[in-house]
Amino acid sequence: MGVIGNILSAVRRSRLFLEPAATLPEQRPAGEIVGGRKVVQVFRPAADHLSSISPLLATYAGVRDCRLILSLYALPPGGETEVAMGDLPAAWLVGRMDLDGTLIIDNAFQDFRLITIPQAAGRSFALVLESPDAAMGNALTVWLHSGARRLAGHVACFVNGEHQGGYGLMAELGHSPPSADGPVPPGLLLSPVTQCNLNCVHCISRETRASVARLDDKLRDSIREWSRRGWLRAVDTDYSGDILWADHRFGGELDFIIGLNVPFHVNTNGIHLSQDACERLLASRLQSLNVSLDAATDVTYRRIRRGAPPLDEVLINLRRLSDARGSRRQPALLLGFTLMRSNLDELLSFIRLAAGLGFDVVQCRHLEAYTADMEAESLWFDQARYAEIWGMAVALAAELGIKLEIQGPFDAVPARAGRGACPEPWRSAVVLGNGDVMACCIPGTRMGNLRETSMEELWNGPAYQAFRLAVNSAEPPAACRTCPIYRDPRDADSYLQHRARRKSDASGATH
């Protein structure tokens, strides 16, 4: 009968003995992927620039000491399902990932990053999962689905040569097109002055604050025009230069933000949250305001936020804003707390402080160690203590009616394994007072300068296009490899960026 005939016969037999569709569960495992057994998923993406495939893997609630190999092949047109069942030539291979089974998270999506494939739409691909050294009782599996959560573009799925009928891998596709919609970013993180009134010990904007620059009138007019045309839809004020201090120091900064007439969010240290500023903000399109304090006691506050006045003076400003807002819940009021080893014991008092002030949210973020002097403060080195305080903080916030935005313990299982997909280069950009444009707030993502190139040229120009193609791929930009936002919470590099970059530099020097 031949190889193809045998495959087609197996397909027909598998279809004959399927249960009626109405009795089938939507989701089921593919069975243990042991040595010599393969799961093959054939699919055709609907869009170009394929950058990732994320199947839902499972370990049968145990730790499996075996490898799992994921291979992606681009198939030639014609008879794709039959071709995919044979031994696929290495020339067709477009991506491969070799996973240590002991590190695979049970029932979590595993991101398989690719070198972005530009012409992917309508082409046929085969994703092959195999585990050569696995045995019964020490093997992994992948979930199959027959409904909406089945892999988009599903053509056919085979397990050990058996066609799975309407079932396909429970998986997601990621696409990273080089161009974004619109001529300019719809969102801006805006810092019209590259200077601040404080010199906080954990500031990540030291590079941009090395010299003082203020956004010039020509660039302000450009931003106003984006708003007038409806291109700009939201603005955040950046924490690298406090907007209320800049308004106090130079004048006109707050009026500029308010005058854009788009919803906006303010990040501030609250020192210049005067009566006049409160009135202007509450009469504007302000959606939310975050005050970064990082401490509940004056000693800790002034040690972290160097150059600040006594904490009680700042709290007067915050109570003024909360009282002026009254019973309405707009804008939302947030208190920011950077999680560090030296201030963690004040987190519970900080939550009580927020409740006493009438604020809505406590927003916590782990310290990002971009310089050597920050590293010792990272809670990566104090994980058990963090887990203990975290549990108490969650309970206290619920009791007081405070929304607590905080990462779980370091050993908590994330929803997916690996670095999360980043949407920022398609939806926002950072604009600094010196005209620099950055893809996000993370150091090392500069795309150009508005004093040299217009945003209309930059936004879909060569630098941005290259960045978008790479950001979610198997070879991301250096800054993205240690991203503290779309991080794997179990990855030390996304907390200790300075150490990770030293290791990367040393590795590069040896090659």
C-alpha positions in Angstrom: 0.0 0.0 0.0 3.0 2.3 0.6 3.6 4.9 3.3 1.0 7.4 2.2 -1.6 4.7 1.8 -0.9 3.5 5.3 -1.3 7.0 6.7 -4.6 7.6 4.9 -5.9 4.3 6.1 -5.0 5.2 9.6 -6.8 8.5 9.2 -9.9 6.7 8.0 -9.8 4.2 10.8 -9.4 6.9 13.4 -12.4 8.8 12.1 -14.6 5.6 12.0 -14.2 5.0 15.7 -14.6 8.6 17.0 -17.5 9.1 19.4 -20.3 11.4 18.3 -19.2 15.0 18.6 -21.8 15.9 21.1 -20.4 13.5 23.7 -16.7 14.5 23.3 -15.2 16.8 25.9 -13.9 20.0 24.4 -10.5 19.6 26.1 -8.4 16.5 26.7 -4.7 15.6 26.9 -2.8 14.0 24.0 -1.5 11.3 26.2 2.1 10.7 27.4 4.7 11.8 24.9 7.1 8.9 25.3 10.1 8.0 23.2 9.1 7.2 19.6 5.7 8.9 20.0 5.0 12.3 18.4 2.3 14.9 18.4 2.1 16.7 15.1 0.0 19.8 14.5 -0.5 21.1 11.0 -1.8 24.6 10.7 -2.0 27.7 8.4 -1.7 31.1 10.1 -4.1 33.8 9.0 -1.5 36.6 9.4 2.1 37.3 8.5 5.0 37.8 10.9 4.6 34.7 13.0 6.8 35.1 16.1 5.6 32.5 18.6 3.6 29.4 19.2 2.4 28.7 22.8 1.0 25.2 23.5 -0.5 24.3 26.8 1.7 21.7 28.4 1.1 19.5 31.4 3.3 17.3 33.6 0.6 15.1 35.1 1.0 17.1 38.4 4.6 15.8 38.8 8.2 16.6 37.9 9.3 14.8 34.7 13.0 14.1 34.2 13.0 14.1 30.4 13.4 16.5 27.5 10.7 17.9 25.3 11.6 19.0 21.9 9.4 21.4 19.9 10.2 21.7 16.2 8.5 23.9 13.6 8.7 23.0 9.9 7.5 25.0 6.9 5.8 22.6 4.6 5.7 22.7 0.8 2.2 23.2 -0.7 0.2 20.1 -1.5 -0.6 17.1 0.6 0.6 18.8 3.8 -1.0 16.5 6.3 0.5 13.4 4.6 3.9 15.0 4.3 3.9 16.1 8.0 3.6 12.5 9.1 6.9 11.5 7.6 10.4 12.4 8.5 10.7 16.1 7.8 14.0 17.3 6.2 16.2 19.7 8.2 16.0 22.2 5.3 12.3 22.8 6.2 13.1 23.5 9.9 12.3 27.1 10.9 12.5 26.9 14.7 13.4 24.5 17.5 13.2 24.6 21.3 14.7 21.9 23.6 13.1 22.0 27.0 14.2 20.5 30.3 11.2 18.6 31.5 12.0 19.3 35.2 11.4 23.1 34.5 8.1 22.7 32.7 5.2 24.2 34.6 2.1 22.0 34.8 -0.9 23.3 32.9 0.8 26.5 31.7 1.3 27.9 28.2 4.9 27.5 27.1 6.1 30.2 24.7 8.0 28.9 21.8 9.8 31.9 20.3 10.7 32.0 16.7 12.8 34.2 14.5 9.8 36.2 13.1 8.5 34.6 9.9 7.4 37.5 7.6 5.5 35.6 5.0 3.4 33.3 7.2 -0.2 33.9 6.2 -1.8 30.9 4.3 1.4 28.8 4.4 1.4 25.4 6.0 3.5 24.6 9.0 3.9 21.5 11.1 4.7 21.8 14.8 6.2 18.5 16.1 6.4 17.7 19.8 8.6 14.7 20.9 10.4 13.5 23.9 13.1 10.9 22.9 14.2 10.0 26.5 10.7 9.9 28.1 9.1 6.7 29.4 5.7 5.7 30.7 5.2 7.4 34.1 7.9 9.9 33.4 6.6 11.8 30.4 4.9 15.1 29.5 1.8 15.9 27.5 0.0 18.7 25.7 -3.6 19.6 25.8 -5.9 19.2 22.8 -9.1 21.2 22.2 -12.0 20.9 19.8 -13.5 24.4 20.3 -12.5 28.1 20.3 -9.2 27.5 22.1 -7.9 25.2 19.4 -4.9 26.6 17.6 -5.9 29.2 15.1 -5.5 28.0 11.5 -5.8 24.3 12.5 -5.6 21.8 9.6 -5.0 18.5 11.3 -3.5 17.0 14.4 -1.9 13.5 14.8 -0.9 11.7 18.0 1.4 8.7 17.3 0.1 8.7 13.7 -3.6 8.7 14.6 -5.7 11.6 13.3 -7.4 13.4 16.1 -10.6 14.4 14.2 -11.7 17.8 15.3 -9.1 18.1 18.0 -6.0 20.3 17.7 -3.4 21.6 20.0 -4.7 24.0 22.7 -2.2 26.7 21.8 -1.9 30.4 20.8 -0.1 32.1 17.9 1.9 35.3 18.3 2.4 37.8 15.5 4.8 40.7 15.5 4.2 42.9 12.4 6.8 45.6 11.8 4.3 48.4 11.3 1.8 49.8 13.8 -1.6 51.3 13.0 -1.7 55.0 12.7 1.0 57.6 11.9 2.0 58.2 15.5 1.7 56.2 18.8 -1.9 56.4 20.2 -0.4 56.5 23.7 2.5 58.6 25.1 4.5 58.3 28.3 5.6 61.9 28.4 8.4 63.6 30.3 8.5 67.2 29.1 11.5 68.0 31.5 14.4 65.5 32.0 14.9 66.6 35.6 13.3 65.9 38.9 13.2 67.6 42.3 14.4 64.3 44.0 17.3 61.9 43.6 15.7 58.6 44.6 18.1 55.7 45.4 16.2 53.4 43.0 15.6 55.7 40.1 15.9 53.9 36.7 16.1 57.2 34.8 19.6 58.2 35.8 20.8 58.1 32.1 18.1 60.5 30.9 18.6 62.9 33.8 22.3 63.3 33.2 21.6 66.7 31.6 18.6 69.0 31.8 16.4 69.4 28.8 12.9 70.8 28.3 10.6 69.9 25.4 10.7 72.8 23.0 7.7 74.6 21.6 7.9 73.0 18.1 7.7 69.5 19.6 4.8 70.6 21.9 3.0 71.9 18.8 3.5 68.6 17.1 2.0 66.7 20.0 -0.9 69.1 20.1 -1.5 68.4 16.4 -1.6 64.6 17.0 -4.3 65.2 19.6 -6.3 67.6 17.3 -6.3 65.0 14.6 -7.5 62.3 16.9 -4.2 60.3 16.6 -3.2 60.6 20.3 -5.7 59.0 22.6 -4.0 58.8 26.0 -1.1 60.2 27.9 0.9 59.2 31.0 3.3 61.6 32.6 6.7 59.9 33.1 8.3 59.5 36.5 11.7 60.5 35.2 10.8 64.2 35.6 8.0 65.1 38.0 5.3 67.0 36.1 4.0 69.0 39.1 7.5 70.0 40.1 8.2 71.0 36.4 5.0 73.0 36.4 6.1 74.8 39.6 9.6 75.4 38.3 9.0 76.4 34.7 5.2 77.0 34.5 2.9 75.8 31.8 3.7 72.0 32.0 0.4 71.0 33.6 -1.6 73.2 31.3 0.2 71.6 28.3 -0.9 68.1 29.4 -4.5 69.2 30.3 -4.7 71.1 27.0 -4.2 68.0 24.9 -7.8 67.1 25.8 -7.2 63.4 26.1 -7.6 61.1 29.1 -4.3 61.1 31.1 -2.6 59.6 34.1 -0.1 61.4 36.4 2.9 59.9 38.1 4.2 62.3 40.8 6.0 62.3 44.1 3.3 64.6 45.4 5.5 67.3 46.8 4.0 70.0 44.6 0.4 68.8 44.7 -0.8 72.2 45.7 -4.4 73.4 46.2 -4.2 75.0 42.7 -2.8 71.8 41.1 -5.6 69.8 42.8 -8.3 72.1 41.4 -6.9 72.0 37.9 -6.4 68.3 37.9 -9.9 67.5 39.2 -11.4 69.8 36.6 -9.5 68.0 33.8 -9.7 64.6 32.0 -7.4 63.1 34.6 -8.2 59.4 34.9 -5.8 58.4 37.7 -3.0 59.8 39.7 -0.2 57.8 41.3 1.9 59.2 44.1 5.2 57.4 44.7 6.1 57.3 48.4 7.8 53.9 49.0 7.6 54.2 52.8 5.3 54.6 55.7 7.8 56.4 58.1 9.6 59.6 57.6 13.1 58.1 58.2 12.7 55.5 55.5 10.9 57.9 53.2 13.7 60.5 53.2 16.4 57.9 53.0 14.9 56.4 49.8 13.5 59.7 48.2 16.6 61.8 48.7 15.9 65.5 48.8 12.3 65.1 49.9 10.7 67.2 52.6 9.2 65.6 55.8 6.7 62.9 54.9 3.9 64.6 56.9 4.1 67.6 54.6 3.5 65.4 51.6 0.7 63.6 53.3 -1.1 67.0 53.8 -1.1 67.4 50.0 -2.5 63.9 49.5 -5.3 64.4 52.0 -6.1 67.7 50.2 -6.6 65.9 46.9 -8.6 63.1 48.4 -10.9 65.5 50.3 -11.4 67.6 47.2 -12.3 64.5 45.2 -14.9 63.6 47.8 -17.2 60.6 47.4 -16.7 60.3 43.6 -14.3 57.6 42.5 -12.8 59.4 39.6 -10.0 60.0 39.2 -8.6 56.9 40.8 -6.0 57.6 43.5 -3.0 55.3 43.8 0.0 55.1 46.2 3.2 53.6 44.8 5.5 51.4 46.8 8.8 50.1 45.3 9.4 46.7 47.0 12.9 46.6 48.6 14.6 44.6 51.3 14.9 47.8 53.4 11.3 48.9 53.3 9.4 45.7 53.1 8.5 45.7 56.8 6.6 49.0 56.2 4.3 47.6 53.5 1.4 46.8 56.0 1.6 50.2 57.5 1.7 51.6 54.0 -1.6 49.9 53.1 -3.1 51.3 56.3 -1.8 54.7 55.3 -3.5 54.5 51.9 -6.8 53.6 53.5 -6.5 56.5 56.0 -5.8 58.9 53.2 -8.9 57.8 51.2 -6.8 56.4 48.3 -8.1 53.5 46.3 -5.1 51.4 45.2 -1.6 50.5 46.5 0.5 49.7 43.5 3.7 47.7 44.2 6.6 47.1 41.9 9.8 45.3 42.6 13.0 47.3 42.5 14.8 47.1 39.2 18.5 46.9 39.8 20.0 48.7 36.8 23.1 49.7 38.7 25.4 47.8 41.0 24.4 49.9 44.1 20.8 48.7 43.8 21.4 45.0 43.7 21.6 44.3 47.4 18.1 45.9 47.8 16.4 43.3 45.6 13.9 41.0 47.3 15.2 38.2 45.0 17.6 37.7 47.9 14.9 37.5 50.5 12.2 35.4 48.9 10.8 33.6 51.9 10.4 36.9 53.8 8.7 38.5 50.8 6.2 35.5 50.6 5.3 35.9 54.3 4.7 39.7 54.0 2.9 39.3 50.7 0.3 37.0 52.3 -0.3 39.4 55.2 -0.5 42.4 52.8 -3.1 40.7 50.6 -5.3 39.9 53.6 -5.0 43.4 55.1 -5.8 45.1 51.8 -9.0 42.9 51.4 -10.0 43.8 55.0 -9.5 47.5 54.4 -11.1 47.6 51.0 -7.9 48.7 49.3 -7.0 47.3 45.8 -3.5 45.8 46.1 -1.6 45.5 42.9 1.4 43.2 43.8 3.3 40.3 42.3 2.8 37.0 44.0 5.7 35.1 45.7 8.7 34.3 43.6 7.8 30.6 43.4 4.2 31.2 42.4 3.3 29.4 39.2 2.8 32.0 36.4 0.1 31.6 33.8 2.7 30.9 31.1 6.3 30.0 31.0 8.9 32.4 29.8 8.9 36.1 29.0 5.4 37.5 28.3 4.6 39.0 24.9 5.2 42.8 24.8 2.5 45.0 23.2 4.2 48.3 23.9 5.9 49.1 20.5 2.5 49.0 18.8 0.5 51.1 21.3 2.8 53.7 23.0 6.1 55.5 23.0 8.1 57.5 25.5 9.0 61.1 24.7 11.5 62.9 26.8 12.3 66.5 27.2 15.4 66.3 25.1 13.3 64.9 22.2 14.4 61.3 22.6 11.8 58.7 21.7 12.0 55.3 23.5 10.0 52.2 22.8 9.2 52.0 26.5 10.4 53.2 29.9 13.2 50.5 30.1 16.7 51.9 29.6 18.2 50.9 26.3 15.2 51.2 24.0 15.9 54.6 22.3 14.4 54.7 18.7 15.5 58.2 17.7 15.0 61.9 18.4 12.2 64.2 17.4 14.6 67.1 16.9 16.2 65.1 14.1 13.3 63.0 12.7 9.5 63.5 13.0 7.4 61.0 14.9 5.5 60.2 11.6 8.9 59.1 10.2 10.1 57.3 13.3 6.9 55.4 14.3 7.0 53.1 11.3 10.6 53.8 10.3 13.5 51.3 10.1 14.5 51.4 13.8 10.9 50.8 15.1 10.2 48.1 12.5 13.4 46.2 13.4 12.5 46.5 17.1 8.9 45.2 16.6 10.2 42.2 14.6 12.6 41.3 17.3 10.8 42.2 20.6 8.8 39.0 20.9 11.1 36.7 18.9 13.7 34.2 19.8 16.3 36.9 19.6 14.9 39.9 21.5 16.7 43.2 22.0 19.1 43.2 24.9 16.9 45.5 27.1 13.9 43.1 26.5 15.7 40.0 27.8 15.7 41.4 31.3 12.3 43.1 31.1 10.8 43.8 34.5 7.3 44.3 33.2 6.6 41.2 31.0 8.8 39.0 33.2 8.9 35.4 34.2 8.6 35.9 37.9 11.1 33.1 38.5 13.9 34.7 36.4 16.6 36.5 38.4 17.7 38.4 35.3 14.4 40.4 35.3 15.1 41.8 38.8 18.9 42.0 38.7 19.3 43.8 35.3 22.8 45.1 36.1 24.1 41.6 36.9 22.4 40.1 33.8 24.0 42.7 31.6 27.5 42.1 33.1 27.1 38.4 32.4 25.9 39.1 28.8 28.9 41.5 28.2 31.3 38.9 29.6 29.8 36.2 27.5 30.1 38.3 24.4 33.7 39.1 25.1 34.6 35.4 25.1 33.2 34.7 21.7 
